[in-house]
Structures are given as C-alpha cells and as structure tokens.
Amino acid sequence: MEIALIAHDGKKAEMVNFLMKHKDALNNNKITFVATGTTGKYAEQTGLTVTRYLSGPLGGDAQIAARVVEGKTNMVFFFRDPMGKHPHEPDVNMLLRLCDVHNIPLATNPATAEMLLDHLR
C-alpha cells in the first residue's frame, strides 16, 4: 500500500501532527510513503521513511499524479489550504481529478484521512 503525502505550506504542521498521532498505525500496515519535497522532509522528521519527489510548485504534484495513473499510489493525503493562493493550482486540480478518474481515495483534511486510516486497521 502506497500513500502519497502532500500539504500546502499552511498545513504542513497539521500533516506532521497527524502523522505523529497515527505513527503506530502507519508503521504497522506495511505502508510505503511518497511525498512532495518539503512535505516529505517534514514527514521524515516523524521517523517515517518517505520517497521524496520535487516540491509541489516545481512539479511534485504532477509526479505523484503520474504515480496515481500508473497504479502505484493507492491513497493520497493532501492537506490543502483553501485560504491560500497557490501558483501550481493547475497541477493540484490535475491530481485531484486523476484521483477521481482512477478511483483513488483522497483525503484533503485530517478528519477524512483518519476515516481512511480506520479502514486500513
């Protein structure tokens, strides 16, 4: 099971808190992680092993979208900041659309991510 981790700058702390809160469940389910560059750096600080791609604005969202299309990524946790402006919004929308096209579970906030994790237990 591969889970992609992405968080806008205003949500990175929330992602770290989520990962710390659920560290045991995430470590016990044979889950591998991929992430956009900066989010991956923060996720690694929680003790998780993460394959990091480019930063979102530099193409990381598109790289993860490609993994979704290839059937490699099984779930996406993308903690979005709905109040911020994001220069790479077209890439974000592409990733969200491809999750829908390929029927990939997508959590855009911690509450939804917790529900998806509960399903894995």
Backbone as CSV, one residue per row, in Angstrom:
resi,resn,N_x,N_y,N_z,CA_x,CA_y,CA_z,C_x,C_y,C_z
1,MET,0.851,-1.172,0.000,0.000,0.000,0.000,0.894,1.231,0.000
2,GLU,0.719,2.076,-1.006,1.486,3.324,-1.088,0.549,4.498,-0.849
3,ILE,0.942,5.345,0.103,0.195,6.556,0.408,1.055,7.757,0.042
4,ALA,0.465,8.694,-0.684,1.149,9.948,-1.016,0.791,10.994,0.038
5,LEU,1.813,11.734,0.459,1.641,12.796,1.447,1.968,14.139,0.801
6,ILE,1.007,15.044,0.864,1.194,16.387,0.305,0.501,17.352,1.262
7,ALA,1.124,18.493,1.501,0.482,19.517,2.335,0.932,20.893,1.868
8,HIS,-0.027,21.772,1.687,0.318,23.156,1.406,1.082,23.717,2.601
9,ASP,1.835,24.781,2.386,2.672,25.336,3.453,1.896,25.609,4.731
10,GLY,0.688,26.136,4.616,-0.122,26.445,5.787,-0.681,25.224,6.490
11,LYS,-0.465,24.042,5.931,-0.998,22.800,6.504,0.091,21.784,6.841
12,LYS,1.348,22.143,6.665,2.437,21.188,6.933,2.488,20.784,8.399
13,ALA,2.312,21.727,9.307,2.303,21.395,10.737,1.148,20.452,11.064
14,GLU,0.016,20.678,10.431,-1.139,19.800,10.630,-0.834,18.385,10.132
15,MET,-0.130,18.281,9.013,0.268,16.970,8.490,1.206,16.271,9.472
16,VAL,2.195,16.987,9.976,3.142,16.398,10.933,2.397,15.921,12.172
17,ASN,1.494,16.739,12.694,0.713,16.334,13.871,-0.108,15.085,13.584
18,PHE,-0.706,15.026,12.405,-1.485,13.854,12.010,-0.600,12.606,11.963
19,LEU,0.561,12.725,11.345,1.477,11.586,11.229,1.961,11.125,12.597
20,MET,2.261,12.062,13.476,2.714,11.703,14.827,1.586,11.001,15.601
21,LYS,0.388,11.524,15.484,-0.765,10.953,16.189,-1.036,9.515,15.749
22,HIS,-0.786,9.222,14.479,-1.116,7.911,13.921,0.127,7.094,13.551
23,LYS,1.241,7.425,14.150,2.509,6.798,13.787,2.460,5.274,13.915
24,ASP,1.888,4.767,14.997,1.830,3.312,15.181,1.035,2.640,14.073
25,ALA,-0.117,3.175,13.751,-0.957,2.586,12.696,-0.252,2.664,11.349
26,LEU,0.438,3.757,11.097,1.117,3.926,9.820,2.325,3.005,9.693
27,ASN,2.971,2.696,10.803,4.128,1.804,10.779,3.745,0.332,10.772
28,ASN,2.520,0.003,11.148,2.121,-1.398,11.298,1.367,-1.970,10.109
29,ASN,1.163,-1.220,9.082,0.333,-1.694,7.984,1.087,-1.911,6.680
30,LYS,2.385,-2.070,6.766,3.184,-2.289,5.547,2.899,-1.217,4.503
31,ILE,2.903,0.008,4.959,2.627,1.150,4.101,3.946,1.775,3.673
32,THR,4.042,2.132,2.403,5.166,2.930,1.933,4.642,4.327,1.631
33,PHE,5.535,5.295,1.736,5.129,6.682,1.574,5.931,7.358,0.477
34,VAL,5.227,8.175,-0.305,5.846,9.101,-1.243,5.311,10.474,-0.874
35,ALA,6.052,11.499,-1.223,5.622,12.849,-0.860,6.260,13.873,-1.777
36,THR,5.636,15.030,-1.824,6.292,16.155,-2.467,7.464,16.566,-1.567
37,GLY,8.409,17.304,-2.135,9.690,17.554,-1.484,9.655,18.053,-0.064
38,THR,9.055,19.194,0.166,9.085,19.782,1.502,8.213,19.000,2.470
39,THR,7.053,18.569,2.016,6.198,17.756,2.884,6.936,16.480,3.282
40,GLY,7.644,15.878,2.343,8.414,14.672,2.645,9.490,14.918,3.683
41,LYS,10.136,16.067,3.603,11.172,16.407,4.589,10.574,16.471,5.990
42,TYR,9.414,17.099,6.110,8.744,17.169,7.405,8.272,15.790,7.860
43,ALA,7.745,14.997,6.936,7.267,13.656,7.287,8.408,12.780,7.787
44,GLU,9.578,12.915,7.189,10.743,12.140,7.633,11.123,12.471,9.067
45,GLN,10.871,13.691,9.493,11.192,14.094,10.856,10.329,13.373,11.889
46,THR,9.241,12.739,11.449,8.397,11.953,12.356,8.917,10.524,12.496
47,GLY,9.950,10.184,11.735,10.509,8.845,11.786,10.056,7.951,10.647
48,LEU,9.157,8.424,9.805,8.702,7.631,8.669,9.747,7.660,7.552
49,THR,9.796,6.589,6.804,10.642,6.536,5.613,9.793,6.997,4.440
50,VAL,10.282,8.009,3.732,9.496,8.641,2.671,10.356,8.802,1.422
51,THR,9.802,8.425,0.277,10.439,8.742,-1.001,9.962,10.124,-1.394
52,ARG,10.909,11.048,-1.536,10.563,12.437,-1.827,10.717,12.743,-3.311
53,TYR,9.730,13.465,-3.824,9.763,13.971,-5.188,9.983,15.475,-5.132
54,LEU,9.829,16.146,-6.243,10.025,17.588,-6.274,8.998,18.296,-5.394
55,SER,9.314,19.516,-5.035,8.355,20.372,-4.355,7.133,20.536,-5.263
56,GLY,5.963,20.733,-4.669,4.740,20.878,-5.453,4.835,21.905,-6.568
57,PRO,5.262,23.137,-6.273,5.327,24.149,-7.332,6.336,23.825,-8.434
58,LEU,7.270,22.928,-8.154,8.276,22.553,-9.151,7.913,21.286,-9.916
59,GLY,6.722,20.730,-9.645,6.273,19.553,-10.380,5.993,18.322,-9.542
60,GLY,6.170,18.414,-8.239,5.948,17.252,-7.374,4.519,16.738,-7.405
61,ASP,3.551,17.658,-7.478,2.147,17.227,-7.573,1.934,16.417,-8.847
62,ALA,2.557,16.860,-9.935,2.437,16.143,-11.210,3.124,14.787,-11.140
63,GLN,4.260,14.706,-10.449,4.944,13.417,-10.309,4.072,12.423,-9.544
64,ILE,3.430,12.889,-8.502,2.549,11.997,-7.740,1.315,11.649,-8.566
65,ALA,0.793,12.599,-9.326,-0.340,12.302,-10.212,0.026,11.187,-11.186
66,ALA,1.255,11.203,-11.686,1.701,10.144,-12.599,1.697,8.790,-11.893
67,ARG,2.076,8.765,-10.627,2.067,7.509,-9.869,0.630,7.001,-9.687
68,VAL,-0.306,7.925,-9.518,-1.718,7.546,-9.423,-2.147,6.879,-10.723
69,VAL,-1.823,7.507,-11.848,-2.202,6.980,-13.165,-1.567,5.614,-13.412
70,GLU,-0.320,5.432,-12.966,0.400,4.168,-13.164,-0.062,3.066,-12.213
71,GLY,-0.957,3.385,-11.282,-1.452,2.386,-10.338,-0.496,2.110,-9.193
72,LYS,0.464,2.973,-8.962,1.443,2.771,-7.898,0.995,3.367,-6.566
73,THR,0.298,4.496,-6.616,-0.183,5.151,-5.399,-1.617,4.721,-5.157
74,ASN,-1.873,4.216,-3.940,-3.183,3.661,-3.606,-4.080,4.603,-2.816
75,MET,-3.475,5.662,-2.240,-4.228,6.588,-1.403,-3.438,7.895,-1.348
76,VAL,-4.155,9.014,-1.254,-3.498,10.319,-1.201,-4.026,11.098,-0.008
77,PHE,-3.100,11.587,0.809,-3.420,12.535,1.874,-2.859,13.880,1.413
78,PHE,-3.734,14.780,1.007,-3.327,16.086,0.508,-4.028,17.136,1.364
79,PHE,-3.333,17.601,2.397,-3.909,18.601,3.285,-3.781,19.961,2.604
80,ARG,-4.900,20.424,2.081,-4.934,21.648,1.287,-5.271,22.848,2.154
81,ASP,-4.722,23.979,1.788,-5.032,25.241,2.452,-6.007,25.997,1.558
82,PRO,-7.300,25.956,1.869,-8.284,26.582,0.995,-8.233,28.106,1.020
83,MET,-7.497,28.673,1.966,-7.429,30.125,2.094,-6.207,30.728,1.407
84,GLY,-5.288,29.899,0.975,-4.057,30.404,0.376,-4.104,30.418,-1.138
85,LYS,-3.199,31.209,-1.719,-3.039,31.220,-3.176,-1.892,30.280,-3.517
86,HIS,-2.065,29.504,-4.570,-1.076,28.505,-4.936,-0.773,28.620,-6.424
87,PRO,0.459,28.974,-6.756,0.798,29.170,-8.170,0.705,27.894,-8.999
88,HIS,0.729,26.745,-8.338,0.668,25.472,-9.052,-0.730,24.853,-8.988
89,GLU,-1.751,25.701,-8.857,-3.131,25.226,-8.750,-3.546,24.313,-9.913
90,PRO,-3.093,24.557,-11.148,-3.451,23.612,-12.218,-2.940,22.191,-11.944
91,ASP,-1.745,22.066,-11.364,-1.225,20.740,-11.022,-2.046,20.106,-9.901
92,VAL,-2.437,20.912,-8.929,-3.270,20.428,-7.827,-4.583,19.893,-8.386
93,ASN,-5.223,20.683,-9.237,-6.507,20.250,-9.816,-6.340,18.990,-10.649
94,MET,-5.219,18.872,-11.358,-4.969,17.667,-12.146,-4.876,16.446,-11.229
95,LEU,-4.154,16.580,-10.130,-4.019,15.461,-9.194,-5.375,15.065,-8.625
96,LEU,-6.164,16.040,-8.215,-7.486,15.740,-7.658,-8.372,15.048,-8.698
97,ARG,-8.329,15.536,-9.920,-9.132,14.940,-10.994,-8.699,13.512,-11.268
98,LEU,-7.388,13.276,-11.303,-6.903,11.927,-11.592,-7.210,10.951,-10.464
99,CYS,-7.248,11.432,-9.232,-7.700,10.557,-8.143,-9.141,10.130,-8.377
100,ASP,-9.965,11.052,-8.846,-11.354,10.707,-9.161,-11.437,9.759,-10.350
101,VAL,-10.687,10.045,-11.401,-10.706,9.214,-12.608,-10.292,7.779,-12.288
102,HIS,-9.281,7.625,-11.443,-8.722,6.302,-11.148,-9.233,5.717,-9.833
103,ASN,-10.254,6.356,-9.245,-10.912,5.843,-8.045,-9.936,5.646,-6.883
104,ILE,-9.084,6.653,-6.653,-8.091,6.610,-5.583,-8.623,7.401,-4.395
105,PRO,-8.674,6.788,-3.213,-9.126,7.526,-2.023,-8.239,8.748,-1.787
106,LEU,-8.888,9.878,-1.527,-8.208,11.156,-1.379,-8.737,11.864,-0.142
107,ALA,-7.837,12.189,0.780,-8.205,12.947,1.977,-7.581,14.327,1.874
108,THR,-8.407,15.350,1.949,-7.889,16.712,1.880,-7.848,17.388,3.252
109,ASN,-8.164,16.626,4.296,-8.105,17.155,5.657,-7.910,15.993,6.635
110,PRO,-7.483,16.287,7.865,-7.202,15.215,8.827,-8.410,14.331,9.159
111,ALA,-9.610,14.910,9.206,-10.792,14.109,9.543,-11.010,13.001,8.517
112,THR,-10.896,13.337,7.249,-11.073,12.334,6.201,-9.922,11.337,6.206
113,ALA,-8.712,11.817,6.430,-7.552,10.920,6.488,-7.715,9.909,7.624
114,GLU,-8.244,10.342,8.758,-8.481,9.408,9.875,-9.487,8.340,9.476
115,MET,-10.520,8.712,8.762,-11.511,7.722,8.326,-10.877,6.699,7.385
116,LEU,-10.011,7.166,6.494,-9.327,6.229,5.595,-8.392,5.301,6.373
117,LEU,-7.688,5.848,7.354,-6.803,5.010,8.175,-7.603,3.968,8.952
118,ASP,-8.756,4.361,9.470,-9.597,3.405,10.202,-9.959,2.225,9.327
119,HIS,-10.143,2.469,8.045,-10.473,1.397,7.100,-9.302,0.415,6.959
120,LEU,-8.086,0.887,7.138,-6.905,0.019,6.988,-6.668,-0.874,8.205
121,ARG,-7.247,-0.527,9.328,-6.977,-1.282,10.575,-7.736,-2.561,10.636
